[in-house]
Amino acid sequence: MKHLSYQTDLCVVGGGLSGLCCAIAAARRGIKVILVQDRPVLGGNASSEIRMWVCGANGEGNRESGIVEELMLENYYQNPGQKFPIWDSVLYEKAMAEQNLTLLLNTSCLDACMDGNRIVSIKAWQSCAETFHEIKATYFADCSGDSILAPLSGAEHTYGREAKSEYGERIPPDQADKKTMGMSCLFQIRETDHPVKFTPPTWAYTYPTDADLPHKSHHKESNFWWIEVGGEWDCIHDTDRCRDELLKICYGVWDHMKNHGDHGVENWELEWIGFLPGKRESRRYLGKYVVTQNDVEAEGRFDDMVAYAGWTMDDHFPAGFYYTEGHPTIHHPAPTPWGLPLRCMISRNIDNLVFAGRNISVSHAALSSSRVMATCAVLGQALGTAVAQAVQDGCHVADVDVPKLQKSLMDDDCYLPWHTREIPARSRTAQCSAEVVRNGHDRGEQNVWSGKAGQSISYTFDKDEQITQIRLVFDSDLDRNYDNMPCNYPLVQTKYCVPHTLVREYRIEGESESGEQFCLHVTDNRQRFVRHCVDWRVKTVRIVPLATHGCEQYRIFSFDVR
């Protein structure tokens, strides 16, 4: 056996979207990061192993930006055929591109060494390389979903549903229990140009009539999320038992659609079925603050708000597939957006343990809204940014300068509801030909500059000024009606593409008082948020959009120079 040791600033355990965004954000902010992932691919429930599309906040203009939007836009560009293994490679590429990030795939955390209330190191096993990894770190971020570091470190945590009386909520049961939302194995189907037969395995369940699938919509556009079990079992230790049951149900449902009645799938075939269940709920940490249903309904306007949610309180019945009295979930209304505080990502009793994703410090009721993956991603980016700031400022993450953190997040294109982004002095004091691009709001129709061919936006200074950075936010159509990946594959699939509104080609031009010319020419942009580092001394600087990915207008939210 091989043994390797590391010393790092931040060790992130779990490579779902929360862990990936946490690791990337921290690495980009200049600290050393190790990302430990127990699977061969990144993305968690969004990966090719589970294949859930990325959901987030409901409502116009509320789509999550920052790193999660960067991932989606890159996927539209690299992966026009919408193949899940290519999506895996997009996530892998983003992690591998970061100089400060070390990625350990197929590596499972199995032990923690403690010194009082601090984690000194963790031990992890990489089965494919027969290697033990010992990782010492200043901070450990548990983004594993199942909170693997909780039992290993003694961190306070909870499991199941609280009683109504614990936090004064309306959604929970009268008595606390150990029931959760369950887990699902999804399956995907593909349309062909000819009839396709299906023979189920002998061990599959049989559902001869629609009455055998009450309250379960099983049309070909579904992703079959309601094939769900485990909420009345143990959603950690019974995972294999859940998989076995889910596979029997999945094959039985497809057998029903193909062989029992007309469901419009004569030309469709079963392309893929998941052998790794996607989890909704298991252990949740107890942090310095527990977010409750009451906080959700009050819009979560915390002073230390660093992320937001906006999904309904989508509370699946623990019986899952075997709940037959009505629809398998209740969508309790929730405002959109609502804020999440930094305090709910910091352990209350382990000094250097933080967390992001579905395992944050929330009640079961609040979890039903905060658990979706785009929300987990922005939580991860917020946490990675906070830890980097703490390390660099020499303070504890619970004591970081929150306004400074919020400023950093907004500067990285993370939307914080009810906040206005600070405009850098160079942009604020110059003459600008389009005031809307420096109003501190990077979304919303009222905040976008819309130009035609030949038009540009310019800054003019009183004299030559040194410019080191140019920040741009283009329009990626945050209200687009498609997610990162499809749930099925019809013969013709056209909507999953780089948004037409994005500016594809542009020039940035600078000119000094003496007439010296500077120019950047970008021909293949596919991102909403772009930074350029320059070393220009100029009196004027302008952006000249030249082409989009299909839209006739050039649409720009922000153009900053500093």
C-alpha positions in Angstrom: 0.0 0.0 0.0 1.1 3.6 -0.7 0.8 6.4 1.8 0.8 10.1 0.8 0.6 13.1 3.1 -0.6 16.7 2.4 -0.8 20.1 4.1 -3.3 22.5 2.7 -5.5 25.5 3.6 -8.8 23.8 2.8 -9.8 20.2 2.4 -13.2 19.8 0.7 -14.9 16.4 1.1 -17.5 15.7 -1.5 -17.4 16.5 -5.2 -21.0 17.3 -5.9 -21.9 20.8 -7.2 -21.5 22.3 -3.7 -18.1 20.8 -3.2 -16.9 21.6 -6.7 -18.0 25.2 -6.5 -16.5 25.5 -3.0 -13.2 24.2 -4.1 -13.0 26.3 -7.3 -14.0 29.5 -5.5 -11.4 29.0 -2.8 -8.7 28.1 -5.3 -9.4 31.1 -7.4 -9.2 33.3 -4.3 -5.6 32.2 -3.9 -5.5 29.4 -1.2 -4.5 25.8 -1.5 -7.3 23.3 -1.8 -7.7 19.5 -1.9 -11.0 18.1 -3.2 -11.7 14.6 -2.1 -14.4 12.8 -4.1 -15.5 9.2 -3.5 -16.8 8.7 -7.1 -14.9 8.7 -10.4 -16.8 11.7 -11.6 -17.8 15.1 -10.2 -21.3 16.6 -9.9 -23.1 14.4 -7.4 -26.8 14.1 -8.3 -26.1 16.0 -11.5 -23.4 13.6 -12.7 -23.7 10.8 -15.3 -24.1 8.3 -12.4 -27.4 9.8 -11.3 -28.5 12.3 -14.0 -30.8 14.8 -12.2 -31.0 18.1 -13.9 -29.9 21.2 -11.9 -32.8 22.9 -10.3 -32.7 26.2 -8.3 -34.7 29.3 -7.4 -38.1 29.8 -9.1 -39.2 33.1 -10.5 -38.2 35.6 -13.1 -34.6 36.7 -13.0 -33.7 34.4 -10.1 -31.5 31.9 -11.9 -28.2 31.3 -10.0 -25.1 32.9 -11.6 -21.4 32.7 -10.6 -19.6 29.4 -11.0 -22.7 27.2 -11.5 -23.8 29.4 -14.5 -20.2 29.2 -15.8 -20.5 25.4 -15.7 -23.8 25.3 -17.5 -22.8 27.7 -20.3 -19.5 25.8 -20.9 -21.6 22.6 -21.2 -23.9 24.1 -23.8 -20.9 25.0 -25.8 -18.8 21.8 -25.5 -21.7 19.4 -25.4 -24.3 20.2 -28.1 -25.4 16.5 -28.1 -26.1 16.7 -24.4 -24.2 13.6 -23.5 -23.9 13.1 -19.7 -20.3 11.7 -19.9 -19.3 15.0 -21.7 -21.0 17.0 -18.9 -18.8 15.0 -16.5 -15.7 16.1 -18.4 -16.8 19.7 -18.4 -16.9 19.6 -14.5 -13.6 17.7 -14.4 -12.0 20.2 -16.7 -13.0 23.1 -14.5 -11.5 21.5 -11.4 -8.3 20.5 -13.2 -7.8 24.0 -14.6 -7.3 25.5 -11.2 -3.6 25.7 -10.2 -4.3 25.8 -6.5 -6.7 22.8 -6.5 -5.6 19.1 -6.1 -8.3 16.7 -7.2 -8.5 13.2 -5.6 -11.2 11.1 -7.4 -12.3 7.6 -6.3 -11.1 8.6 -2.8 -13.3 7.9 0.3 -12.8 9.7 3.7 -12.6 7.0 6.4 -11.2 8.6 9.5 -10.4 11.9 11.2 -7.7 12.8 13.7 -8.9 15.2 16.4 -7.2 17.6 18.8 -9.9 18.7 21.1 -12.6 20.4 19.1 -10.4 20.7 15.9 -9.9 18.3 13.1 -6.1 17.9 12.6 -6.3 15.6 9.6 -8.4 13.1 7.7 -7.5 9.8 6.2 -8.9 8.7 2.9 -8.5 5.6 0.8 -8.1 5.7 -3.0 -9.1 2.2 -4.1 -8.1 2.3 -7.7 -4.5 3.4 -6.7 -4.3 1.4 -3.5 -3.2 4.5 -1.7 -4.0 6.0 1.7 -4.0 9.8 1.7 -3.5 11.8 5.0 -4.7 15.4 4.6 -3.9 18.1 7.2 -5.7 21.4 6.7 -6.6 24.6 8.3 -10.3 24.1 7.4 -12.3 21.1 6.4 -15.5 21.7 4.3 -17.9 18.8 4.3 -19.9 18.9 1.1 -20.6 15.2 1.0 -24.3 15.4 1.5 -24.3 12.6 4.0 -22.0 14.6 6.4 -19.3 12.0 6.6 -17.2 14.1 8.9 -20.0 14.4 11.5 -19.6 10.8 13.0 -15.8 11.0 12.5 -15.3 14.3 14.3 -18.1 14.3 16.8 -19.7 17.3 15.2 -23.3 18.0 16.4 -25.8 17.0 13.8 -29.4 15.8 13.4 -31.4 13.3 11.3 -35.1 13.2 10.4 -38.0 15.5 11.1 -38.2 17.7 14.1 -41.5 18.1 16.0 -43.6 21.2 15.3 -42.8 22.5 18.7 -39.0 22.5 18.4 -38.8 25.6 16.1 -42.5 26.6 16.1 -43.0 25.4 12.5 -46.2 24.3 10.8 -44.9 21.7 8.3 -43.3 19.1 10.6 -45.2 16.3 12.4 -46.4 16.7 15.9 -43.8 14.2 17.1 -40.2 14.1 16.0 -39.1 11.0 14.0 -36.2 9.6 12.0 -38.0 9.7 8.7 -36.6 11.7 5.7 -37.3 12.2 2.1 -36.1 9.2 0.1 -33.8 8.6 -2.8 -34.3 7.9 -6.4 -32.8 5.9 -9.3 -33.6 7.7 -12.5 -33.8 6.2 -16.0 -33.6 7.8 -19.4 -35.2 6.9 -22.7 -34.4 7.7 -26.3 -36.6 8.0 -29.3 -35.7 6.0 -32.5 -37.2 6.0 -36.0 -38.6 2.5 -35.6 -40.6 0.4 -33.2 -38.5 -1.1 -30.3 -39.5 -4.0 -28.1 -38.7 -4.3 -24.4 -38.3 -7.5 -22.3 -38.0 -6.8 -18.6 -35.7 -8.8 -16.4 -37.5 -11.6 -14.5 -36.9 -9.9 -11.1 -38.6 -6.6 -12.1 -42.0 -5.7 -10.6 -45.1 -5.8 -12.7 -47.6 -3.0 -13.0 -50.3 -4.2 -15.4 -52.6 -1.1 -15.3 -52.4 2.6 -14.7 -54.3 1.9 -11.4 -51.1 0.2 -10.2 -49.3 3.5 -10.4 -51.7 5.9 -8.7 -50.8 9.6 -8.6 -47.6 8.9 -10.6 -47.4 10.7 -14.0 -45.5 8.3 -16.3 -45.4 10.1 -19.6 -42.3 10.0 -21.8 -41.3 13.6 -20.8 -40.9 12.7 -17.2 -37.6 12.1 -15.4 -39.4 9.6 -13.0 -38.3 11.4 -9.8 -41.2 9.8 -8.0 -39.5 6.4 -8.1 -38.4 7.0 -4.6 -37.8 4.8 -1.5 -35.8 4.9 1.7 -37.4 7.7 3.6 -38.7 5.2 6.2 -35.4 3.3 6.2 -31.9 4.6 6.8 -30.9 6.9 3.9 -27.2 6.2 4.6 -26.7 2.6 5.6 -29.6 1.2 3.6 -28.4 2.8 0.3 -27.8 -0.6 -1.4 -31.2 -1.9 -0.2 -32.8 1.2 -1.7 -31.0 0.6 -5.0 -32.2 -2.9 -5.3 -35.8 -1.9 -4.7 -35.5 1.1 -7.0 -34.2 -1.0 -9.9 -37.1 -3.4 -9.6 -39.5 -0.5 -9.7 -37.7 1.3 -12.6 -37.8 -1.7 -14.9 -41.4 -2.4 -13.9 -42.4 1.2 -14.8 -40.8 1.0 -18.2 -42.3 -2.4 -18.8 -45.7 -0.9 -18.0 -45.1 2.0 -20.4 -43.9 -0.3 -23.2 -46.1 -3.4 -22.8 -49.2 -2.4 -20.8 -51.4 0.1 -22.7 -50.5 2.9 -25.1 -48.1 5.4 -23.6 -46.8 6.8 -26.8 -43.4 5.1 -26.5 -43.6 2.5 -29.3 -40.4 4.0 -30.9 -38.7 4.7 -27.7 -36.0 2.6 -26.0 -34.5 2.4 -22.6 -31.1 4.0 -22.9 -29.8 4.2 -19.4 -30.8 3.3 -15.8 -29.0 4.6 -12.7 -27.4 2.1 -10.3 -26.4 4.9 -7.8 -29.4 6.4 -6.0 -29.7 10.2 -5.8 -30.3 11.3 -2.3 -32.4 14.1 -1.0 -31.8 14.1 2.7 -29.8 12.4 5.4 -27.6 13.9 8.2 -27.8 17.7 8.7 -25.2 19.6 10.7 -26.1 21.8 13.6 -24.4 25.1 13.0 -24.1 28.4 14.6 -27.6 29.1 13.4 -30.4 26.7 12.3 -32.5 28.1 9.4 -36.2 27.2 9.9 -39.5 27.3 8.0 -40.1 30.6 9.7 -36.9 32.1 8.3 -37.8 30.9 4.9 -41.2 32.5 5.0 -39.7 35.7 6.3 -37.4 35.8 3.2 -34.2 35.1 5.1 -33.0 38.7 5.3 -30.0 37.9 7.4 -27.2 40.4 7.9 -24.7 37.7 7.0 -26.7 36.5 3.9 -24.2 35.0 1.4 -26.5 32.8 -0.8 -30.1 32.4 -1.6 -32.8 29.8 -2.4 -36.1 29.9 -4.0 -37.5 26.4 -4.6 -40.8 25.6 -2.9 -40.7 23.8 0.4 -41.0 20.5 -1.6 -41.5 18.0 1.2 -41.6 14.4 -0.2 -43.6 11.9 1.8 -41.2 9.4 3.5 -43.1 6.5 2.0 -42.1 7.8 -1.5 -43.2 5.4 -4.2 -45.4 3.5 -1.7 -47.4 6.6 -0.7 -50.7 6.1 -2.4 -53.0 8.7 -0.8 -52.2 11.5 -3.3 -49.3 13.3 -5.0 -46.0 12.0 -3.6 -44.9 15.5 -2.4 -46.4 18.7 -1.0 -45.1 21.9 -2.5 -45.5 24.2 0.5 -45.2 27.8 -0.8 -41.9 29.7 -0.2 -40.9 33.1 -1.2 -38.4 33.4 -4.0 -35.8 34.4 -3.4 -35.0 33.9 0.3 -31.6 34.3 1.9 -29.2 31.9 3.6 -26.6 33.1 6.2 -23.0 32.2 6.6 -23.7 31.0 10.1 -25.7 28.0 8.9 -22.5 26.7 7.2 -20.2 26.7 10.3 -20.2 24.0 12.9 -21.3 24.9 16.4 -18.8 22.7 18.2 -16.0 21.7 15.8 -13.8 24.8 15.4 -12.5 24.3 11.8 -15.4 22.4 10.3 -17.6 24.1 7.7 -20.2 22.7 5.3 -22.2 23.4 2.2 -24.9 21.6 0.2 -28.0 19.7 1.4 -26.3 19.1 4.8 -26.2 22.7 6.1 -27.8 23.7 9.4 -31.5 23.8 8.5 -34.6 22.2 9.8 -36.2 19.5 7.8 -38.9 22.0 6.6 -36.3 24.5 5.4 -34.2 21.8 3.8 -37.1 21.0 1.5 -36.5 24.3 -0.2 -32.7 24.7 0.2 -31.7 21.2 -1.0 -31.8 21.6 -4.7 -28.5 21.7 -6.6 -28.2 25.2 -7.9 -28.8 26.4 -4.3 -26.2 24.0 -3.1 -23.8 25.4 -5.7 -24.1 29.0 -4.6 -23.8 27.9 -1.0 -20.5 26.2 -2.0 -19.2 29.2 -3.8 -20.0 31.4 -0.8 -18.3 29.0 1.6 -15.2 28.7 -0.5 -14.9 32.5 -0.8 -15.5 32.9 3.0 -12.8 30.4 3.9 -10.3 32.0 1.5 -11.0 35.4 3.0 -10.6 34.0 6.6 -7.2 32.3 5.7 -5.9 35.4 4.0 -7.1 37.8 6.7 -5.9 35.6 9.6 -9.3 35.3 11.3 -11.8 32.6 12.0 -14.3 32.0 9.3 -17.1 33.0 11.7 -15.5 36.3 12.2 -14.9 37.4 8.6 -15.8 40.9 7.5 -19.2 40.1 6.1 -19.7 43.2 3.9 -16.3 42.5 2.4 -17.3 38.9 1.7 -20.6 40.0 0.2 -18.7 42.5 -2.0 -16.4 39.7 -3.2 -19.3 37.4 -4.0 -21.2 40.0 -6.0 -17.9 40.9 -7.8 -17.7 37.3 -8.8 -21.3 37.5 -10.3 -23.0 35.8 -7.3 -26.4 37.4 -7.0 -27.3 38.5 -3.5 -31.0 39.7 -3.3 -31.6 43.2 -1.9 -27.9 44.1 -2.3 -26.3 46.4 -4.8 -22.8 45.7 -6.1 -20.2 48.3 -5.4 -18.8 50.0 -8.5 -15.0 50.4 -8.7 -13.7 54.0 -8.4 -12.3 54.1 -11.9 -15.7 53.3 -13.4 -17.6 55.4 -10.8 -15.7 58.7 -11.4 -15.3 58.5 -15.2 -17.7 59.7 -17.9 -19.7 56.8 -19.2 -21.8 56.7 -22.4 -24.3 54.2 -20.8 -25.1 54.7 -17.1 -27.0 51.5 -16.9 -23.8 49.4 -17.0 -22.5 50.9 -13.8 -25.6 50.8 -11.6 -24.5 47.8 -9.5 -27.3 45.4 -10.8 -26.3 42.6 -13.1 -29.7 41.2 -14.0 -33.2 42.5 -14.8 -34.5 44.0 -18.0 -34.3 47.5 -16.5 -30.5 47.0 -15.9 -29.4 45.9 -19.4 -27.8 48.0 -22.2 -29.1 46.9 -25.6 -27.2 48.0 -28.6 -27.1 47.6 -32.4 -24.3 47.0 -34.8 -21.8 49.8 -34.7 -22.7 50.9 -31.2 -20.3 50.8 -28.2 -20.0 51.7 -24.6 -17.1 53.9 -23.5 -15.5 55.3 -20.4 -13.6 58.6 -20.6 -11.2 59.9 -17.9 -10.0 63.5 -17.3 -6.4 62.2 -18.0 -4.6 59.0 -18.6 -5.5 56.4 -15.9 -3.9 53.0 -15.2 -6.3 50.1 -16.0 -5.6 46.6 -14.7 -8.9 44.8 -14.9 -12.0 44.9 -17.1 -15.1 43.2 -15.8 -18.0 42.3 -18.1 -21.4 40.7 -17.5 -23.3 39.7 -20.7 -26.9 38.5 -20.9 -27.1 34.7 -20.8 -30.9 34.7 -20.6 -31.4 33.9 -17.0 -35.1 33.2 -17.7 -34.4 30.5 -20.3 -36.8 27.6 -20.0 -34.2 24.7 -20.0 -31.7 23.4 -17.5 -28.2 22.1 -17.8 -29.2 18.7 -19.3 -32.3 16.9 -20.6 -34.1 14.0 -19.0 -34.9 12.2 -22.2 -33.7 12.2 -25.8 -36.3 12.7 -28.6 -35.2 12.5 -32.2 -34.9 16.2 -32.5 -33.6 18.2 -29.5 -32.9 21.9 -30.2 -33.4 23.9 -27.1 -30.2 23.0 -25.2 -27.8 25.5 -26.7 -25.6 28.5 -25.8 -28.2 31.2 -25.1 -28.8 33.4 -28.2 -28.6 36.5 -26.1 -24.9 36.0 -25.2 -22.3 38.3 -26.9 -20.0 35.9 -28.8 -17.4 38.4 -30.3 -16.3 41.7 -29.1 -13.4 44.1 -28.9 -12.2 46.2 -26.0 -10.3 49.2 -27.2 -8.2 51.7 -25.2 -6.5 55.0 -26.2 -4.1 57.2 -24.3 -3.9 61.0 -24.6 -0.9 60.6 -26.8 -2.8 58.4 -29.2 -1.3 55.0 -28.2 -3.8 52.2 -29.0 -4.6 49.1 -27.0 -7.0 46.3 -28.1 -8.4 43.0 -26.9 -10.3 41.0 -29.5 -12.5 38.0 -28.3 -14.0 35.9 -31.0 -15.5 32.9 -29.1 -17.1 34.0 -25.9 -19.7 31.7 -24.3 -19.7 33.1 -20.8 -22.0 35.5 -19.0 -19.3 36.7 -16.6 -15.8 37.6 -18.0 -12.7 39.3 -16.5 -9.7 40.5 -18.5 -6.4 41.5 -16.8 -4.7 44.3 -18.7 -1.9 46.8 -18.2 -3.1 49.8 -20.0 -2.7 53.5 -19.3 -5.5 55.2 -21.2 -7.8 58.1 -21.3 -10.7 56.2 -23.0 -11.7 52.6 -23.0 -14.6 51.1 -24.8 -16.3 47.8 -25.5 -17.5 47.2 -29.1 -19.8 44.1 -29.4 -19.5 42.5 -32.8 -21.6 39.3 -32.8 -23.9 37.2 -30.6 -24.9 33.6 -30.5 -28.1 34.4 -32.5 -29.8 37.5 -31.0 -30.0 40.7 -33.1 -29.3 42.9 -30.2 -26.1 43.2 -28.1 -27.1 43.0 -24.5 -24.7 43.9 -21.7 -25.4 44.3 -17.9 -22.1 45.5 -16.6 -18.9 47.0 -18.0 -16.4 47.9 -15.2 -12.8 49.1 -15.4 -10.5 49.3 -12.4 
